[in-house]
Amino acid sequence: MSDSVRSELARMRAILYELEGRLEAGEVPPEGLPEFKSTVDEIRMRVWSLLAAAGSEEPRAAAERFRLRRAAELCRTLSHELDAGTLGADHPEWPDVQQAAAQLHATIAERAGRAA
């Protein structure tokens, strides 16, 4: 592992430990944590995509494929669980999911239309 990667990992750990300490001390408002969690989730997914793409002749394309496959898997799982009743339809987050899915659908259609 290169020194620059080690340095970046050390910085990320330091940020996490600092946030953890501030949270325990009551210095971080809990309402800011969902955004932090979302950012950490995005970083985690991108790291996995980079690892999956390592050694590929086209690492960017491989990382993009990984992310898109993961997104499709998540959508299929949510749909299946909702249909099967294992995930309730009464969650207040559904309108956000539906809006994000509609926006993604529209953006894909717009970009695909331009590429055709």
N, C-alpha and C positions, 0 to 999 in steps of 0.2 A: 504494500500500500504506500502510495507516495506521501511525502511530507505535507503537501497541500491538502490532500484528502484528510489526513490525520488532523490537520489544523482546523479544517471545516467541521469535522466531527466534534472536536473539542469545543469549538464555538457553539455548536448546536446544544451540546450537553450543558454548557455553562448557562445558556439562555434558559433551558428547561429547569435547571436547578435553581436559578434566580427566580423564575416565575413560581416554582413550587414554594420557595421560601416566602415570597411576597403573598402568595395565596394563603399560606398557613398563618401569616401575620395579619391577614385581613386587609392587605393593601390593594388587592386586585378585586374589582367588583365581579361577582359571579356572572353577570350578564355578558361580560366580554369573553367568557370561556367557550361558548359555542363556536365563535369565529376562530379562536385559537385551535380548537379541536378540528374544525374543518380544514384549517391550514395544515395541521399535522397530518391529517388523513391524506390530503393532496400530496404532501411531501412523501409520505409512505408509499402511496401508489406510484408516484413518479420514480422513486428509488427502485421499486420492484420492476418497473418497466425498463429502467436502465440496466438492471441486473439481467433481465430476460434478453435484452438486446446485446449484451456484452458478447463480443466475438462475432457478431453478425457483420456481413459485408455492408449492410445498410442499417446502422444502428438507429438512426432517427426513425426510419420507416418501421423497424421492428418494435421500437418503443411505442410508436403511435398505434400499431396493431394491437399491442398488449393492452393499452389503455382503452381502445375501442372495444376489444373483446370483453374486457372487464366491465365496461359500461353496459354492453348488451347482456351479459350474464346477470348483472344486477337488475336490469329491467325485466328480464324473463323471470327471475326469481320472485320479484315483487308481484308481478302479474299472476304467477302461479299461486303464491301464498294468499293473495287477495281473493282469487277465484276459489281456492280450496277452503277459505274461511279461517286459515291459520294466522292471517294478518287482518285486523279489523279495518273496516271502511270508515270508521268514525274518528280516526286520528285527525287532529287539527292540521297536521303537516301535509295532508293529501292535496289541498289546493296549491301549495307551493310546488309539490312534485308534479302535479298536472300542468301548472304554468311552465315549469322548466322543461317538461317533456314537449309541450306544444311549441315553445320557443326553439328547442333543438330541432324538432320536426320542420319548422318553418325555415330555419337556417340551413338545414341539410338540403331541403327542396330548392332554396334560393341558390346555394352554391352548386348543386348538381345541375340546375338549369343553366347556369353560366358556363359550366364545363362542357355541356352538350353541344 
